[in-house]
Amino acid sequence: MLAAAEASMDARFRRAWPSTVRQLAAFAGSLHAGEELAAEAFARALEQPRPVEDLVAWCTTVGHRLHIDAARARAVRDRVHGELARQPPREAAEPAVAAAVEDDRYALLLVACDPALGFANRLVLALRVVCGLPTARIAWHLGIDPRAASARLTRAKRALAEGAGGFRVPEGEERAERLPAVLECVAAVHAVSQRDALRPADAADDLGRSALTLARAVRAAHPDEPEAAALLAVVLLALARRPARFDAHGAALPLDEVDRSRWDRPMLLAGLELAAATAGSGGRFALEASIAALHSAAPSAEATDWSSIAALHERLVAIRPAPAARVAAAVAAARSALGAGGDLGPATAALRALELEGTAASRRDASLALADLEWRTGSRRAAAARYRALVDALPGPVAAFVRRRIRDAGDD
């Protein structure tokens, strides 16, 4: 009971975080200051004898007072408080009005996707400020040292403060210019959720749902942009299939063993409709949506059209040759060859090369793919040896699946 209550409280605070940070950042003129004020206000909310009903309104009001008190203290200390005393504090924006004008998470994401920041810094800033993850969790999700995550966050905030001179949500043409970076960032949040947050402990830690919220906000802000619709399709189709990704013990399941009747049908149909509407537009996310749609529309694993999926992956790699995309393309090519009795050599060679290059996550994915190919082609002892070398670095559900295969190979 206590654990459930704590999870519910975490979820409430996580939902309130983006709106609170945005309003306080606008009031204080700094994203860093807005985040600090929100954190202090949330800490005070937790100390209240009774639960705070409207967290956003309460924490925003407290944050305003904290900022004004700090500004006055600095003014007194510096003997320049005359001007401050003549200026009445700005009124807090009504949370309902702010929410009606614009989705707060999307607004913060636009701020985080400043061109002055590199992609890695944008992603850390988005995970912290937009999704509300603590720095230690960000480091774990991205597979980096917590100190490195903290340093990236500090650099990102400093670059924003130096570049913009204060907190400012982009408007007009500037929003359109930032759209590619926004889409890339939402896709990265989704990728992290698929890789390292497969089975969130509670709603507060559900990066998949965070990605869906962001994708919907971007789609609403850019209704005529095919790539925004396609990315939403990708996220919808992944979440639709999530309920069937695990067995009764929480171990991840390969696609061949998934019970497709457990998929979320309304979400699935919504994703398939968007994928169909954007098919042929030629963008990265349109191709990813088409790939996800082929997996989702197949009535069974055996009926999956691996040949078409492999062809789509080839086109995707041609426009975005990232290591993760190349691993996925090699896997699709291997499965297509297996189904047609073709030569596995080229795909296997590609995966072995990818084991030695790219990101830590893509190297791990390449090793998992090779182990799976060895398993499917009867080399189960070799697969078990490869799985044993990987298991300690895998997230819980995948590690449980790998241990099961090691046991099934008789290689404990």
N, C-alpha and C positions, 0 to 999 in steps of 0.2 A: 504493500500500500504506500509506504513512504517513498519507495523508488518511483512508483507511478506518479506521485505528487511532484517529486523533484523533476521528472521528465516533462510533466505538463508545464511547470514553472519555466524550465529551460526553453521550451518551445515558445512560450509567451514572450520571454525576453528576446529570443532570436527574431521573432516576427516584428517586435517593436523597434529593434536596433536600427534598421536603415532609415525609417522615418525620423527617429530621434536624432541620429547623426546628421542627417541632411539639414534639418531645421536649425540645429545648434551650429553647424558649420557655416550656414548662411548668416546666422546672427553674429557669430564671432569673426567671420571673415577668413576662416582657416579650417581645412579639413582635419588637420591634426588636433587643433583646439576643440573642434566639434566632437571628435572621437573621445578625447580626454574628458570633456564635460559629460558626455553620455555615459561613459564608464563610471564616473563618480556618482552621477544621478541614479544609475541602476543599482550601484552598491547601497545607496541610501534607501532605495525602494525596498531592497531586501531586508533592511533593518526595521521597516515599519511593523508595528504590532499586528496590523491587519493587511491582507493583500491589497495592493493598489489596483483599482478597477481599470482605469484608463492609463496604461503605462506610458504611452507616447505623450499625452497631455501632461501628466504628472512630471515625467522626467524632463520634458522640454522646459517646463516652468522652473523646475529646480536648476536645470542647466543655465537658463537665462540669469537666475539670481546669482549662481556661482560665478558666472562670467562678469557680471556687473560688480560683484563684491571684489573680485580679483582686480578688475580694472581700477576701481576706486582705491584699493590698497596700493597699487603701483603708482597711481597719481599722487597720493599723499606722500609716498616714499620719495618720489622724484620732485615733489613740490610744484607740481603743475596740475593740481586738481581743479583749478578754477573753471576751465572749459568743460571738464567732465560734469561738474556740478550743475552747469547751465543746460546740459543736454538730457532731456528725459529719456529713460530707457525705451527701446523699441518694443512695441506690442508683439506678443507671441502670435504666430499664425495659427489659426484654428486647424488642428490635425485633419478634420474632415474636409476642410477646404483645400488644404495642401494635397491630400490624397486625391481629391476630385480633379485637381489641375493636372497632376502627373504622378505616375508611379515612382515612389521614392527610390526604389532599388535601381530602376532604369536611370534616374537622374544621377545617382551616385556612380553608376557604371560609366556614364558619359564622362563624368569628372575623372574617374580612374583611367580612362582610355585616352588620356592626353598624349599627343604625339611626342612630347618631350620625354616620355617614359619608354623604356625598352619593354618588350613583351613580358619578360620574366617579372619585372617590377610591376607592370600593370596587373598581372595575374595575382601576385601576392596581395596587392592593394585591393583588388576585387574580392578575393577570398576573405580578407580581414574586414574591410569596411562595408562591402555589399552583402556578403554572406554571413558576416559576424563570427567567423571562426577565430579562436585564439591563435596566437603565433605558433605555439607548440603543435597545434593540430595542423596548421598549414604546412609546417615543416614535415610532419609525418606524411601527410597526403602527397606532397611533392617529392618526398624522398631526399630531402636536404637537411643539413644541420640547422637546428633552431636558431643558432647565431646568424647563419646565412640568411634565413628567412627574416629575422629581425632587422638585419642590415639592409636587405632589399626594401623592406617596408619604410625604414628611415630615409633611405635615398629617394624613394618615390614621393614621400610627403615633402621632403626638402625641395625636390625638383618642381613639384606643383606650386609650392609657396613662392619659389624664386621666379618661376615662369609666368604665373598668372597674377601674382601680387595679392592674392586673396581668393577665397572660395567663390567659384562662379560656375553655374551650370550652363554649358554651351547651348546656343540657340540657332535657329535658322540653318544656313548653309553649313555652319560648323558641325552641326549634328550629322548631316549627310556625309561630311568628310570623315567623321569618326566612325561611321557605321561599320566599315570592314574590321576595324580594331575591336569594336563592340561585339560583333559576331564571333570573331576569333576568341575573345575572352569568354563568352558564354559557352562556346564549344569546348574550351579548355576546362571550364568548371564541370561540364557534362562528362568529359573524358576522365577527369579525376574521380568523379562519382562512379563511373563504370569500372575503374581500375582498383581503387582503394577504399571505396565506401559502398561496396556492393549491397551490404545488408545493414543499413544504419540502425543504431541502437534505439533511436527515437527520432521524432520529427525535427528536433533541434539540430541533429547531426545529418539530416537528409540532404546531401548536396544534389542528389538527383532532382528532388522537388525544387530546390533553389534554382537549378538550371532551367526547369520548366517555367517557373515564375518569371525569370529573366527573359527566356525565349518568347514567352507570351507578351511581355511588355515591349520587347523590340518589335515583334510582329505588329502589335497594335499601333506603335509609333511610325512604322513604315509598311503600311498595308499593301503598297504596290511593289514592294521589293521581293522578288522571287527567292532570293537567298535567305531572307528573314523567315519566310514561310517554310522553306525547305529545312532550315535548322530546327524550327519548331517541330516539324515532322520527325526528324531524327530523334529528338528528345522524347516525343510522345511514344514512338514505337519502342524505344528502349525501356521506358517505364511501363508500357503495356505488357512487355514480356517479363518484367522483373519478378512478379509473384511466383513464377514457375522456375526460377533459376536455382532453387535450393531444394534439397531433400528434407525429410522430417528432422534431420539432425543438424541442419544448417550448412551442409556441405554444398558447394557449387556443383551444378550439373552440366555436362556437355549438351549441346543442342540435340544430339541423338536421343537423349534420355528425358527430355523435357516433356511434361504433360501440357500440351497446347490448349487444353480446355480450361486451364487455370489463367490464361492470359486475360487481361482487362479488355473486354471486347469494345466498349464505347471509346476508350482511349486508342485502341488499335485502329478502329474505323476512322477516327479523326486523323490519325497519323497517315493512314493509307490515302485518304482523300487529299491531304496536303501534298503528299509525295507525288500523287498522280497529277496534281495541278501544276507542279513545278518541274516535272520530268521533261527533259529535252532543253531546259534553259541553259545547261552547260556549265553551271557554276559548281564549285566544290561541294556545297551542301546539297545541291540538287542531286549530284551523283551519289552522295552518302545516303540521301533519303531514298533514292531508287534501290540502292543495295539493301538498306534496311527493309524496304517494302517487299523485295523478293524473298528475303528470309521470313518475313512475317506472314506473307500470303501463302507460302507453301503449306499444303495440308499435313505434311510430315517431313521429317528430316531426309528421308530417302527421296522425296519428291522435290527437294530443293534444286533450283536451276543453277548449279554451280558454274556452268559454262558462261551464262549471262552475267553472273556475279563477278567472275574472274575478268570478263571483258570490261565491266564497269570499273573495277579496281585498276585496271591498266590505264584507263582514261583519267582516273583520279590521280594516279602517280605522275602522269604526264604533266598535270597542272600543279601538283603539290607533292614533290618527291620527299616528304618528311619520312624519317625512319619508321614511325608507327604505320604510315600509309603503305610503305614498302613491305613491312611484315604482313599486314593484312592482305596485300596483293599476292604475296608468295603463298600464304595459306589458301587463298581462294584458288590459285593456280594448281596447288597440290591436290585439293579436294576435287577439282574438275578432272585432273589427270587420273585420280583414283577411280572416279566414277566411270571414266571412259576407257580404263585399262591402258592409259598412256604412260609416258616417261616421267617419273618423279624427280629425275636428276636435276633439271634446272631449278625447280622450286626448292629442293633440298639444299642445293649449293647457295641459293640466294639467302635462305634462312641461316645457314652456317656463317655466311659473311656478315649478316646482320647481328649475329651473336657477339661480334667483336667491335661493332660501331654503333653510333647513335646514342640515345639517352639510356639511362639505367632501366627505365620502364620498357623501352622497345627491345633492349637486349634480353630482358627477362621474358618478354612476350615471344621473341624468336626461339628461345630455349624451350619454352612451354610448347610451342608449335612443333618443334622437332621431336620432342618427347611424344606428343600426340601422334605424329606420323609414324614413329617407331612402334607405338602401341597398335595402331591400326594395321600395320603391315606385318605384325606378328613378332616383332623384336621387343618383347615385353621386358626382358631383363635389362636391355640397353635403355629402354624407356624409364624403368625404375631407377637406374643409376643416375639418369639425368634429372629425374624428379627429386631424388634425394639431395642433389646439389642445390636445388632451388627452394626447397620447402620452407626453410627458415626465413626467407625474404618475402614470402607471399602473404597477402591479407588472409584473415581467418577462413572465410568460406572456400577460397581456392586452395589453401593449405590443407584443409580437411579433404577436399576432392583428391589432391595429390597423394595424401597418405592412404586413402582408400585404394588408389591404383597400385601403390607400392605393395600393399597387403595382397591385392588380387594377383600380383605378379609372383607372390610367394617369396618376396625379397625384403622382409622386415629388417 
